Amino acid sequence: MREKLILSALLLAAVSPATAQLVPDVVPTIDGVVGRVGNIAEPVTESVAPVVSRASALARARLDALGRLVSANPDRLETIERGEIAVRGEIIAIDPSSDVLAAAAAAGFTIIDDTRLEALGLRTVTLRTADGVPVRAALKRLQRLAPDTAFAPNHIYWQMGKIAPAATMKSDRASTASFPAGRRIGIIDGGAADNFAMHQRGFAPGAPLPSRHGTAVASLIVGGGGIQASAPGAELYVADVYGRDPAGGNARAIVAALGWIVAEDVPVVSFSLAGPRNALLERAVSAVQARGTIIIAAVGNDGPAAPPAFPASYNGVIAVTGVDARGRALIEAGKALHLDFAAPGADMLAAQSTQDAAIVRGTSFAAPLVAARVAAHYPRRAPDKVAMVYNQVVAEAVDLGRKGHDKIYGHGLVCEKCRTISKK
């Protein structure tokens, strides 16, 4: 039955074969620090494995990696549902009334944070559950106490890409698509090296902290370190939601980061992270979209048998998959409830510093390239211009696969010449 379900998911996603996939075989890490939230995948080559076996391996590996992450941080993380983890003992109330908070206190919940995000028009109150009470059980109790109030676990989201040393590689710089200087682009990720981020702010303990993943994503937008810019002259706003926190990348940090980026009047935001559906993040995404901010998000690297990725699957978010140098969809690419575009996501380099580059692979590295093209058409936030900007990006996309929009490439390949090619 399990294999049939996975095969059905594959057929729905219409995945094309490739020669490599991302399968986690270590405790998830960022920058080699065991047990911190971040990349949950490492490369494994399976050129002759059947498609169903590859999808099954991806699905099992994702669940195994999440389990190891919780085991490595039992005081900070817990499992909510199969394939979902969250900050232990925390539930977020969204715009609660004083009566709801009083009822929660009487039921044994403690307020540990009360934040008003003026730029989003949201108030979030984080409640601590009673000792030993699982988040899932506590959430059900709160929903019974206050059925008209929205509550959410503080879900964890993880970065979606693989970074490998490039000691034996050289860079062939590709020509860059045209880009007007001075456009603002935001990224929500790990921190970036200072020379790649004009504006940077932390939303986790120890942040902002330069990371390999955040630096790589930033370099693909602004260039440097031998990497061609997809948006030369762009003004980059980097929100580090990971820092040194074992529970970094949580929903509360991400929403706070969104509030900062919107307050700074940044019209385009790129997410190279993914996770489960979350009521708080969904509300925040809707709020920024209503103000005219366009969000671009990677579909993830958990394979087509994984659940739909968020925030890529929220309404109005531009969902991005990745392709290799031959235009083939990455076998590890996840799925969203819709797909808009593909962009280079393999066989390319990204910077790690002003001197060092690395080989990158994953949908993480496709999303910022699409963000660059959106920003090229969108100088300032204007809700009435969003559809026009979207259609302009559709018009420049190179159709791949079946003619027209499809479930593998969306409307087609964007920013094809933005890739800094990696060669041995």
Phi, psi and chi 1 to 4 in degrees:
 res  aa     phi    psi   chi1   chi2   chi3   chi4
   1 MET       -  -43.7  177.0   61.7   72.1      -
   2 ARG   -57.1  -45.8  176.7 -175.6  173.4   88.1
   3 GLU   -66.2  -35.1  -63.2  -60.1  -35.1      -
   4 LYS   -65.7  -39.9  -71.6 -178.6  179.3  178.9
   5 LEU   -64.4  -41.9  -70.1  173.2      -      -
   6 ILE   -64.7  -42.8  -67.6  171.3      -      -
   7 LEU   -61.9  -40.5  179.6   57.7      -      -
   8 SER   -60.6  -42.3  -63.9      -      -      -
   9 ALA   -62.8  -38.8      -      -      -      -
  10 LEU   -63.7  -43.5  -86.8  171.1      -      -
  11 LEU   -63.9  -38.9  -67.6  174.5      -      -
  12 LEU   -64.2  -38.5  -73.5  171.7      -      -
  13 ALA   -80.4  -17.0      -      -      -      -
  14 ALA    52.3   56.5      -      -      -      -
  15 VAL   -79.4  139.5  174.8      -      -      -
  16 SER   -93.8  150.5   63.9      -      -      -
  17 PRO   -71.3  154.6   24.7  -32.4      -      -
  18 ALA  -148.6 -179.7      -      -      -      -
  19 THR  -102.3   -1.6   60.4      -      -      -
  20 ALA  -147.7  156.7      -      -      -      -
  21 GLN  -146.2  164.5   65.1 -176.0   30.7      -
  22 LEU  -100.0  118.8  -65.7 -177.7      -      -
  23 VAL  -130.8  120.4  177.3      -      -      -
  24 PRO   -69.6  136.4    3.7   -1.8      -      -
  25 ASP  -134.6   12.6   57.2    5.7      -      -
  26 VAL  -137.3  165.3  -63.3      -      -      -
  27 VAL   -60.9  134.0  174.3      -      -      -
  28 PRO   -52.9  139.1  -25.2   34.1      -      -
  29 THR  -138.9  159.9   68.1      -      -      -
  30 ILE  -121.4  126.2  -70.9 -179.6      -      -
  31 ASP    54.5   33.1  -59.5  -25.2      -      -
  32 GLY    81.9    3.9      -      -      -      -
  33 VAL   -90.6  108.8 -179.5      -      -      -
  34 VAL   -63.5  134.7  174.2      -      -      -
  35 GLY    92.2   -3.3      -      -      -      -
  36 ARG   -90.5  149.8  -68.1  171.5   59.3 -163.4
  37 VAL   -69.5  140.6  178.4      -      -      -
  38 GLY   167.2 -131.6      -      -      -      -
  39 ASN   -62.7  132.1  -62.5  -41.6      -      -
  40 ILE  -115.1   25.3   65.9  166.0      -      -
  41 ALA  -144.0  146.4      -      -      -      -
  42 GLU  -132.4  154.4  -63.1  -69.3  -25.3      -
  43 PRO   -79.4  140.1   29.6  -33.8      -      -
  44 VAL  -137.0  129.3  172.4      -      -      -
  45 THR   -90.2  129.1  -59.6      -      -      -
  46 GLU  -142.2   70.0  -81.9 -168.9  -34.1      -
  47 SER   -71.3  -20.2   58.5      -      -      -
  48 VAL  -116.6    1.4  -63.3      -      -      -
  49 ALA   -68.9  142.5      -      -      -      -
  50 PRO   -60.2  152.1  -20.5   31.1      -      -
  51 VAL   -58.2  -43.6  172.4      -      -      -
  52 VAL   -63.0  -40.3  170.3      -      -      -
  53 SER   -64.3  -40.0  -65.3      -      -      -
  54 ARG   -64.2  -44.8  -70.5 -160.0  -64.2 -106.2
  55 ALA   -63.7  -41.5      -      -      -      -
  56 SER   -61.7  -41.0  179.0      -      -      -
  57 ALA   -63.9  -42.2      -      -      -      -
  58 LEU   -61.7  -45.8  -77.7  166.0      -      -
  59 ALA   -63.1  -45.3      -      -      -      -
  60 ARG   -66.3  -40.7  -74.1 -164.9  -55.4  -91.0
  61 ALA   -64.6  -38.7      -      -      -      -
  62 ARG   -61.6  -47.6  172.8  179.4  178.8  -88.9
  63 LEU   -64.3  -41.1  -64.5  175.2      -      -
  64 ASP   -62.7  -42.6  -69.4  -13.6      -      -
  65 ALA   -65.3  -40.3      -      -      -      -
  66 LEU   -64.3  -39.7  -68.4  177.5      -      -
  67 GLY   -61.2  -41.0      -      -      -      -
  68 ARG   -67.2  -35.2  -70.0 -166.2  -64.8  -88.9
  69 LEU   -63.5  -44.1 -178.3   58.3      -      -
  70 VAL   -64.9  -42.2  173.7      -      -      -
  71 SER   -62.5  -33.4  -64.3      -      -      -
  72 ALA   -75.8  -18.9      -      -      -      -
  73 ASN  -135.8   58.6  -60.3  -80.5      -      -
  74 PRO   -66.1  -23.1   25.2  -35.2      -      -
  75 ASP   -83.0  -12.1   59.9  -31.2      -      -
  76 ARG  -116.1  -25.1  -66.4  -72.8  -74.4  136.1
  77 LEU  -128.1  154.3  -57.8  172.3      -      -
  78 GLU  -148.5  157.6   66.4  177.3  -84.9      -
  79 THR   -83.5  131.0  -59.7      -      -      -
  80 ILE   -96.6  -56.5  -54.5  -60.6      -      -
  81 GLU  -132.7  173.1  -57.9  -83.5   -1.8      -
  82 ARG   -60.4  118.7 -176.2  172.7  172.6   83.1
  83 GLY    86.4    5.1      -      -      -      -
  84 GLU  -126.7  132.8  -63.6 -178.2   15.4      -
  85 ILE  -127.7  159.1   59.3  175.2      -      -
  86 ALA  -151.5  169.5      -      -      -      -
  87 VAL   -65.8  130.1  179.0      -      -      -
  88 ARG   -62.5  131.9  179.0  170.9  -67.4  -79.6
  89 GLY    73.3   13.0      -      -      -      -
  90 GLU  -116.9  133.7  -69.3 -171.9    9.2      -
  91 ILE  -131.5  137.0  -65.3  176.5      -      -
  92 ILE  -104.5  123.7  -56.2  166.3      -      -
  93 ALA   -93.7  133.4      -      -      -      -
  94 ILE  -104.8  117.2  -53.7  167.6      -      -
  95 ASP    50.0   52.5  -67.4  -33.1      -      -
  96 PRO   -77.6  151.8   31.6  -36.0      -      -
  97 SER   -83.2  166.9   67.5      -      -      -
  98 SER   -64.3  -33.8   56.1      -      -      -
  99 ASP   -65.0  -40.4  -70.8  -17.2      -      -
 100 VAL   -64.4  -42.6  165.8      -      -      -
 101 LEU   -66.6  -36.0  -66.7  179.0      -      -
 102 ALA   -66.0  -41.0      -      -      -      -
 103 ALA   -65.3  -38.8      -      -      -      -
 104 ALA   -65.1  -41.2      -      -      -      -
 105 ALA   -63.7  -40.8      -      -      -      -
 106 ALA   -65.0  -26.0      -      -      -      -
 107 ALA   -88.2    3.6      -      -      -      -
 108 GLY   101.7    6.2      -      -      -      -
 109 PHE   -88.6  148.3  -66.8   87.9      -      -
 110 THR  -120.2  134.2  -55.2      -      -      -
 111 ILE   -78.2  123.9  -64.7  175.6      -      -
 112 ILE  -113.3  -10.8   59.4  173.8      -      -
 113 ASP  -161.1  138.4 -179.0   79.9      -      -
 114 ASP  -137.0  108.3 -172.0  -18.0      -      -
 115 THR  -126.8  134.2  -60.7      -      -      -
 116 ARG  -105.1  119.8  -67.2 -174.7 -177.5  -85.1
 117 LEU   -99.4   89.0  -61.3  165.8      -      -
 118 GLU   -60.3  -37.8  -59.5  -64.6  -15.3      -
 119 ALA   -65.1  -24.2      -      -      -      -
 120 LEU  -104.0   -8.6  -55.5 -176.7      -      -
 121 GLY    67.3   35.2      -      -      -      -
 122 LEU  -127.1  148.3  -74.5  175.1      -      -
 123 ARG  -120.7  128.9  178.6 -168.0  179.9 -164.0
 124 THR  -118.4  132.3   64.9      -      -      -
 125 VAL  -120.6  117.5  178.1      -      -      -
 126 THR   -92.7  126.0  -55.1      -      -      -
 127 LEU  -108.2  139.1  -56.8  171.7      -      -
 128 ARG   -95.7  129.6  173.7   74.2   68.3 -171.3
 129 THR   -74.3  162.5   65.7      -      -      -
 130 ALA   -63.5  151.4      -      -      -      -
 131 ASP   -52.9  129.7  -71.3  -15.0      -      -
 132 GLY    83.7   -6.5      -      -      -      -
 133 VAL   -85.7  120.0  177.2      -      -      -
 134 PRO   -63.0  149.3  -18.3   30.6      -      -
 135 VAL   -56.9  -42.1  163.9      -      -      -
 136 ARG   -59.8  -44.7 -174.3  176.4  180.0 -178.2
 137 ALA   -68.2  -41.4      -      -      -      -
 138 ALA   -64.9  -37.4      -      -      -      -
 139 LEU   -62.2  -43.0 -174.8   61.8      -      -
 140 LYS   -63.0  -38.1  -70.9 -179.5  178.0  178.5
 141 ARG   -65.3  -44.5 -175.0  172.7 -172.3 -174.5
 142 LEU   -63.1  -38.4  -76.1  169.1      -      -
 143 GLN   -66.7  -31.3  -71.2  169.5  -25.5      -
 144 ARG   -72.0  -38.0  -71.9 -166.0  -61.7  -92.0
 145 LEU   -67.5  -37.8  -77.6  172.6      -      -
 146 ALA  -138.9   75.0      -      -      -      -
 147 PRO   -65.0  -17.1   20.8  -31.5      -      -
 148 ASP   -94.6    2.0  -65.0  -31.7      -      -
 149 THR  -107.7  140.3  -60.2      -      -      -
 150 ALA   -87.5  132.2      -      -      -      -
 151 PHE  -125.6  153.3  -61.2   95.0      -      -
 152 ALA  -147.7  143.3      -      -      -      -
 153 PRO   -64.5  159.5  -13.7   27.8      -      -
 154 ASN   -88.9   73.6 -164.5    4.5      -      -
 155 HIS   -59.0  153.3  -80.9  123.9      -      -
 156 ILE  -101.4  138.0  -60.9  -65.4      -      -
 157 TYR  -119.9  145.2  -66.7   76.3      -      -
 158 TRP  -125.0  153.5   43.2   91.5      -      -
 159 GLN   -72.6  151.9  -62.7  160.3  -40.5      -
 160 MET  -122.0   76.3  -71.7  -68.4  161.0      -
 161 GLY  -177.5  162.2      -      -      -      -
 162 LYS  -117.1  135.1  169.0   65.0 -176.5  173.2
 163 ILE  -121.6  128.4  -59.5  169.7      -      -
 164 ALA  -127.4  152.5      -      -      -      -
 165 PRO   -59.0  149.7  -22.6   33.4      -      -
 166 ALA  -118.8   32.4      -      -      -      -
 167 ALA   -60.1  -32.9      -      -      -      -
 168 THR  -101.6   16.1   60.5      -      -      -
 169 MET  -109.9  160.7  -48.4  -63.3  -78.1      -
 170 LYS  -131.8  157.8   64.7  179.0 -179.1  178.7
 171 SER  -103.1  126.3  168.7      -      -      -
 172 ASP  -105.0  105.1  -71.4  -11.4      -      -
 173 ARG   -71.9  127.2  -69.2  169.5   62.9  111.9
 174 ALA   -84.9  158.4      -      -      -      -
 175 SER   -72.5  147.0   59.7      -      -      -
 176 THR   -97.8  142.3  -58.3      -      -      -
 177 ALA   -65.4  152.9      -      -      -      -
 178 SER   -63.7  143.9   60.6      -      -      -
 179 PHE  -151.2  128.2 -171.4   85.7      -      -
 180 PRO   -73.4  131.8  -12.5   27.3      -      -
 181 ALA   -66.9  152.5      -      -      -      -
 182 GLY    89.2   -2.4      -      -      -      -
 183 ARG   -69.8  145.8  -59.2  -70.9  169.4   91.3
 184 ARG   -97.8  133.2  -64.5 -176.8  175.1 -172.1
 185 ILE  -134.0  134.6  -58.8  174.1      -      -
 186 GLY  -107.2  146.5      -      -      -      -
 187 ILE  -128.7  138.3   65.7  170.3      -      -
 188 ILE  -111.5  114.5  -64.5 -179.3      -      -
 189 ASP  -168.2 -158.0 -154.0  -68.5      -      -
 190 GLY   -77.5  174.4      -      -      -      -
 191 GLY   -70.2  160.6      -      -      -      -
 192 ALA  -117.2  152.1      -      -      -      -
 193 ALA   -56.0  143.0      -      -      -      -
 194 ASP   -56.2  -33.9  -71.0  -18.9      -      -
 195 ASN   -72.1   -8.6   49.2  -61.6      -      -
 196 PHE  -104.1   -6.6  -64.0  103.0      -      -
 197 ALA  -129.2  115.6      -      -      -      -
 198 MET   -72.1  -33.2  -63.5 -179.0   66.8      -
 199 HIS  -133.1  130.8  -50.4  -84.3      -      -
 200 GLN  -147.1  140.6 -172.7  159.9 -152.9      -
 201 ARG  -146.1  146.5 -175.7  170.3  170.1 -177.3
 202 GLY  -100.4  145.4      -      -      -      -
 203 PHE  -131.9   30.8  -64.2   88.9      -      -
 204 ALA  -155.6  157.5      -      -      -      -
 205 PRO   -55.1  131.5  -28.1   36.4      -      -
 206 GLY    83.9   -2.4      -      -      -      -
 207 ALA   -95.0  152.5      -      -      -      -
 208 PRO   -78.4  137.9   27.4  -32.7      -      -
 209 LEU  -131.2  119.1  177.5   71.2      -      -
 210 PRO   -56.0  134.4  -25.6   35.5      -      -
 211 SER  -130.9  158.8   68.4      -      -      -
 212 ARG   -64.9  -44.0  -62.4 -179.7   68.3 -155.1
 213 HIS   -67.0  -49.5 -167.7  -83.1      -      -
 214 GLY   -62.8  -39.8      -      -      -      -
 215 THR   -64.1  -42.8  -61.5      -      -      -
 216 ALA   -60.8  -46.5      -      -      -      -
 217 VAL   -62.0  -45.8  169.2      -      -      -
 218 ALA   -61.6  -41.5      -      -      -      -
 219 SER   -64.5  -30.9   75.6      -      -      -
 220 LEU   -67.0  -22.9  -67.4  172.5      -      -
 221 ILE   -88.5  -53.3  -65.0  175.0      -      -
 222 VAL   -99.9   -8.1  -61.4      -      -      -
 223 GLY    74.9  179.2      -      -      -      -
 224 GLY   116.5  159.3      -      -      -      -
 225 GLY    63.2   28.8      -      -      -      -
 226 GLY    86.0    2.9      -      -      -      -
 227 ILE  -101.2  132.4  -55.1  -54.2      -      -
 228 GLN   -71.1  135.8 -174.2   73.9   21.9      -
 229 ALA   -79.3  136.8      -      -      -      -
 230 SER   -86.1  -19.1   58.7      -      -      -
 231 ALA  -138.7   67.3      -      -      -      -
 232 PRO   -59.6  132.7   21.1  -31.9      -      -
 233 GLY    85.8    1.8      -      -      -      -
 234 ALA   -68.9  151.1      -      -      -      -
 235 GLU   -98.3  110.7 -165.3  171.5  -14.0      -
 236 LEU   -98.8  132.4 -166.2   60.0      -      -
 237 TYR  -113.5  114.6  -71.0   72.5      -      -
 238 VAL  -108.3  123.1  177.9      -      -      -
 239 ALA  -107.7  114.8      -      -      -      -
 240 ASP   -90.1  111.2  179.3    0.4      -      -
 241 VAL  -103.3    8.3  -64.5      -      -      -
 242 TYR  -111.4  -53.3  -68.5   98.0      -      -
 243 GLY    53.4 -130.7      -      -      -      -
 244 ARG  -108.5   12.9  -61.1 -175.8 -175.6  -83.1
 245 ASP   -81.3  125.0 -171.0    2.9      -      -
 246 PRO   -58.7  -23.8  -22.7   33.4      -      -
 247 ALA  -107.6   27.0      -      -      -      -
 248 GLY   -64.6  161.8      -      -      -      -
 249 GLY    77.7   22.9      -      -      -      -
 250 ASN   -86.1  162.9   60.3   68.0      -      -
 251 ALA   -59.7  -39.7      -      -      -      -
 252 ARG   -64.0  -41.5 -172.8  153.0   63.2  100.2
 253 ALA   -65.5  -41.4      -      -      -      -
 254 ILE   -64.0  -42.8  -67.7  169.3      -      -
 255 VAL   -67.5  -39.1  169.2      -      -      -
 256 ALA   -61.6  -39.8      -      -      -      -
 257 ALA   -63.2  -42.0      -      -      -      -
 258 LEU   -59.8  -41.3  -93.5  176.3      -      -
 259 GLY   -60.5  -41.5      -      -      -      -
 260 TRP   -64.9  -46.4  169.2   63.9      -      -
 261 ILE   -63.3  -40.8  -74.5  175.9      -      -
 262 VAL   -67.3  -40.7  169.8      -      -      -
 263 ALA   -62.4  -27.5      -      -      -      -
 264 GLU   -84.6    6.3  -66.2  -67.3  -27.4      -
 265 ASP    61.0   43.4 -161.5   27.2      -      -
 266 VAL   -93.2  121.6  178.0      -      -      -
 267 PRO   -84.7  -16.3   30.7  -34.6      -      -
 268 VAL  -131.6  129.8  177.2      -      -      -
 269 VAL  -128.4  132.1 -176.8      -      -      -
 270 SER  -112.0  130.3 -179.5      -      -      -
 271 PHE  -109.0  121.6  -80.3   83.4      -      -
 272 SER  -110.7   42.8  -71.5      -      -      -
 273 LEU  -143.1  161.5   47.2   85.4      -      -
 274 ALA  -152.8  159.3      -      -      -      -
 275 GLY  -176.7 -158.1      -      -      -      -
 276 PRO   -83.2  169.7   29.8  -35.0      -      -
 277 ARG   -65.9  138.8 -169.7  165.9 -155.9  154.2
 278 ASN  -144.6  129.5  178.7  -82.6      -      -
 279 ALA   -62.8  -38.2      -      -      -      -
 280 LEU   -67.4  -48.8  173.0   61.2      -      -
 281 LEU   -62.9  -38.8 -177.3   55.8      -      -
 282 GLU   -62.7  -42.3 -171.6  163.7    7.9      -
 283 ARG   -63.6  -41.0 -174.3   78.1   65.5   88.5
 284 ALA   -66.0  -42.4      -      -      -      -
 285 VAL   -60.0  -44.4  165.2      -      -      -
 286 SER   -62.2  -38.4  -65.6      -      -      -
 287 ALA   -65.2  -44.0      -      -      -      -
 288 VAL   -71.5  -33.0  -58.2      -      -      -
 289 GLN   -65.8  -37.4  -71.7  172.5  -29.5      -
 290 ALA   -63.4  -24.4      -      -      -      -
 291 ARG   -90.3    1.0  -72.7  159.1  171.9   74.2
 292 GLY    95.9    6.7      -      -      -      -
 293 THR   -80.0  135.4  -60.5      -      -      -
 294 ILE  -101.0  129.7  -61.6  177.0      -      -
 295 ILE  -109.9  132.8  -65.4  177.0      -      -
 296 ILE  -117.2  136.2  -62.5   92.9      -      -
 297 ALA  -143.4  143.7      -      -      -      -
 298 ALA   -72.6  146.9      -      -      -      -
 299 VAL   -82.2   -5.2  -61.0      -      -      -
 300 GLY    94.3  171.4      -      -      -      -
 301 ASN  -123.0   26.8  -60.7  -25.8      -      -
 302 ASP   -92.2    5.5  -66.2  -25.9      -      -
 303 GLY    86.9  161.9      -      -      -      -
 304 PRO   -70.8  -12.8   26.3  -35.8      -      -
 305 ALA   -87.7   -6.6      -      -      -      -
 306 ALA   -75.4  160.4      -      -      -      -
 307 PRO   -62.0  159.8  -18.0   30.2      -      -
 308 PRO   -56.7  140.1  -25.1   34.5      -      -
 309 ALA   -87.4  144.5      -      -      -      -
 310 PHE  -126.0  144.3  -67.4   89.4      -      -
 311 PRO   -83.8    0.5   30.6  -36.6      -      -
 312 ALA   -56.6  -31.0      -      -      -      -
 313 SER   -85.6   -6.1  -72.4      -      -      -
 314 TYR   -69.1  149.8  -68.5  133.2      -      -
 315 ASN   -57.0  132.8  -71.4  -22.5      -      -
 316 GLY    84.7  -12.1      -      -      -      -
 317 VAL   -78.3  136.6  171.5      -      -      -
 318 ILE   -81.4  112.3  -64.9  176.7      -      -
 319 ALA   -92.2  132.3      -      -      -      -
 320 VAL  -125.5  132.2  179.3      -      -      -
 321 THR  -108.4  175.6 -168.3      -      -      -
 322 GLY  -120.2  154.1      -      -      -      -
 323 VAL  -131.1  159.7  -59.4      -      -      -
 324 ASP   -90.2 -172.9   64.3   15.5      -      -
 325 ALA   -66.1  -18.9      -      -      -      -
 326 ARG   -96.8    8.9  -64.8  172.9   62.2 -176.2
 327 GLY    78.6   17.2      -      -      -      -
 328 ARG   -92.1  137.1  -59.9  172.8  -59.1 -177.4
 329 ALA   -61.7  139.4      -      -      -      -
 330 LEU   -66.2  130.2  -57.1 -176.0      -      -
 331 ILE   -62.2  -28.9 -173.2   63.8      -      -
 332 GLU   -82.8   -6.8   68.0  -90.6   20.9      -
 333 ALA   -57.9  133.0      -      -      -      -
 334 GLY   -80.1 -157.8      -      -      -      -
 335 LYS  -141.0  158.0   68.9  173.3 -175.0  -69.3
 336 ALA  -122.9  174.4      -      -      -      -
 337 LEU   -70.8  -13.1  -63.9  178.0      -      -
 338 HIS  -150.0  161.7   61.7  -88.5      -      -
 339 LEU  -134.5  131.6  179.6   62.6      -      -
 340 ASP  -105.2  -50.7  -64.1  -75.1      -      -
 341 PHE  -144.5  161.4  -60.1  105.6      -      -
 342 ALA  -113.4  155.3      -      -      -      -
 343 ALA  -150.8  163.4      -      -      -      -
 344 PRO   -54.2  131.6  -28.8   37.4      -      -
 345 GLY  -140.3   11.3      -      -      -      -
 346 ALA  -160.0  168.6      -      -      -      -
 347 ASP    56.2   42.8  -56.3  -46.3      -      -
 348 MET  -150.8  168.0   64.2 -178.5 -175.1      -
 349 LEU  -110.7  153.5  -59.0  177.1      -      -
 350 ALA  -137.8  158.5      -      -      -      -
 351 ALA   -81.7  151.3      -      -      -      -
 352 GLN  -115.4  -18.5  -65.2  -66.8  -84.3      -
 353 SER  -165.3 -174.7   69.3      -      -      -
 354 THR   -70.4  -17.0   52.6      -      -      -
 355 GLN  -107.7  -25.3  -67.0   82.5   28.7      -
 356 ASP  -115.2  139.8  -60.1  -41.7      -      -
 357 ALA  -118.4  164.1      -      -      -      -
 358 ALA  -140.5  154.9      -      -      -      -
 359 ILE   -80.7  130.4  -51.8  164.0      -      -
 360 VAL  -122.5  151.3  -64.1      -      -      -
 361 ARG  -151.9  135.3  179.8 -177.0  173.6  100.2
 362 GLY   137.2  164.7      -      -      -      -
 363 THR   -69.4  -19.3   59.9      -      -      -
 364 SER   -51.1  -37.3  -90.8      -      -      -
 365 PHE   -94.1   -5.7  -51.2  110.7      -      -
 366 ALA   -86.2  -38.3      -      -      -      -
 367 ALA   -57.7  -46.3      -      -      -      -
 368 PRO   -65.1  -25.7   20.3  -32.4      -      -
 369 LEU   -69.8  -38.5  -58.2 -177.0      -      -
 370 VAL   -68.2  -39.5  174.1      -      -      -
 371 ALA   -58.0  -38.1      -      -      -      -
 372 ALA   -61.9  -42.0      -      -      -      -
 373 ARG   -71.9  -35.4  -62.7  -47.2  -56.9  150.7
 374 VAL   -62.4  -46.6  171.7      -      -      -
 375 ALA   -63.0  -31.5      -      -      -      -
 376 ALA   -61.1  -27.8      -      -      -      -
 377 HIS  -101.4   -0.3  -61.8  -71.5      -      -
 378 TYR  -136.1   84.2 -163.1   48.1      -      -
 379 PRO   -71.2  -28.3   25.6  -34.4      -      -
 380 ARG  -151.5  158.3   61.2 -175.4   60.8   85.6
 381 ARG   -64.8  129.5  -69.1 -172.2  -53.8 -168.6
 382 ALA  -157.3   99.5      -      -      -      -
 383 PRO   -53.4  -31.6  -26.8   35.5      -      -
 384 ASP   -78.4   -5.5   60.8  -33.5      -      -
 385 LYS  -104.8   -4.1  -57.6  -66.5 -175.2 -176.4
 386 VAL   -61.4  -46.7  169.9      -      -      -
 387 ALA   -62.6  -39.5      -      -      -      -
 388 MET   -63.5  -43.6  178.6 -169.5   72.8      -
 389 VAL   -62.7  -43.6  169.7      -      -      -
 390 TYR   -58.0  -45.5 -175.0   85.7      -      -
 391 ASN   -66.0  -30.7  -71.3  -25.5      -      -
 392 GLN   -67.3  -37.7  -72.1  174.1  -36.5      -
 393 VAL   -69.9  -39.4 -179.5      -      -      -
 394 VAL   -57.3  -42.1  170.8      -      -      -
 395 ALA   -64.4  -30.0      -      -      -      -
 396 GLU   -93.7   -4.8   68.9 -179.4   41.5      -
 397 ALA   -70.2  141.6      -      -      -      -
 398 VAL   -91.9  118.9  177.5      -      -      -
 399 ASP   -64.7  130.9 -166.5   24.0      -      -
 400 LEU  -126.2  157.7  -62.8  176.2      -      -
 401 GLY    68.6 -144.1      -      -      -      -
 402 ARG   -64.3  149.3  -70.4 -175.9  -61.7  178.5
 403 LYS   -61.3  132.4 -173.8  175.0 -178.5  178.9
 404 GLY    85.3 -171.3      -      -      -      -
 405 HIS   -63.5  137.0 -176.2  -83.3      -      -
 406 ASP  -143.7  176.4   61.6   59.3      -      -
 407 LYS   -84.9   -4.5  -66.6 -178.4  178.6  179.8
 408 ILE   -97.8  -42.5  -58.9  176.2      -      -
 409 TYR  -119.9    1.2  -55.8  102.4      -      -
 410 GLY    62.7 -131.2      -      -      -      -
 411 HIS   -81.5   -7.3  -70.0  -71.0      -      -
 412 GLY   129.2 -172.5      -      -      -      -
 413 LEU   -87.1  127.4  178.4   60.1      -      -
 414 VAL  -112.7  144.7  171.8      -      -      -
 415 CYS    61.3   39.5 -142.9      -      -      -
 416 GLU   -55.8  -37.7  179.9 -178.8   12.7      -
 417 LYS   -89.5    8.0  -65.7 -177.0  178.7 -179.8
 418 CYS   -81.8  -14.6  -61.7      -      -      -
 419 ARG   -69.3  130.9  175.6 -165.7  -78.4  113.1
 420 THR   -89.2  109.8  -60.2      -      -      -
 421 ILE   -72.9  139.0  -57.5  168.9      -      -
 422 SER  -100.0  133.4   61.8      -      -      -
 423 LYS  -137.9  143.3  -74.3 -172.7  176.0 -178.9
 424 LYS   -81.9      -  -70.2 -174.4  178.5 -179.8
